[in-house]
Amino acid sequence: MPLHSNLGNRVRLCLKRKKNLLYFVYSDNIQQYLMTNNVPEAASTLVSMAELDIKLQESSCTHLLGFMRATVKFWHKILKDKLTR
């Protein structure tokens, strides 16, 4: 039974890390969409990033959570400025 428990813990850790990496992929994609002036896709990706931020709020990694929240706010401001020009 300990092997099963250990495997379950490893799977949960992998899924958590995947979510964290996905966050950086979203940020990179937003930047690429803005560079090609594809604002609708950038906005859609920001929504996905914000949803991930909400899902990760239960994490105990406070520095990561703070960084994620700051990144969502950063891209939100950039998009808002781009849309109000």
N, C-alpha and C positions, 0 to 999 in steps of 0.2 A: 503493500500500500504506500510506503514512503516514496517509491519511484513515481507512482501515479500523482501524488501530491506535488512532488518536485517538478514533474512535467507540466502540471497545471500552472504552477508559479512561473515557469519559464515562458509558457505560452502567453500568460497575462503580461509579463514584462515585454515580450516581443510586440504585442499589440499596442502597448503603451508607447513604446519607442517608435513604432510605425506612425502613430498619431502625431508624435512630436516632429518627426521628419516630414510628414505631410504638411505641417504648418510652414516649414521653410520652402517647400515646393510651391505652396500657394503664394507666398510672398514673391518668389522668383517669377511665377506666372503673371502676377499682377504687374510687375515691373515690365515684363516683356509685352504684355497687352497695351500698356500705356505708351511704350516706345513705338508701337505700330499703330497707335491711335485707336485701338479697339476698346473703347471705354465700356461698352456693354459687357464684354467678357471680363474685363477687370472688375467691374461692379459685381458680377455674378460670382467671381472667385473670392471677392472680399466677403460676400455673404457666407460662402462655404467656410472661409477662415473664421468668421465670427461664430458660426455654429460650432466649429471645432473648439474654439476658445470656451464656449459655454459648456461643452461636454467635458472638458478637461478641468473644470473648476474644482472637482473633487480630488485632484492631485495634491500630494503633499509637497510638491516642488514649488515653493513660493517664488523663487527667483525666476523660474521658467514661466510661471503664470503671469508674473509682472511684466516680463519681456513680451509675452504673447499679447497681453492686453495693450501694451504700449505700441506694438506693431500694428494691431488692428486700428487703433486710434490714428496712427501715422498715415496708413493707407486711406482711411476714411477721410482725413483732412485733405490729402492729395486729390482724391476723387471728387470731393465736394468742391474744391477750388477749381478743378478742371471743368466741372459741370456748370459752375456759375459764371464762367468767363463768357 
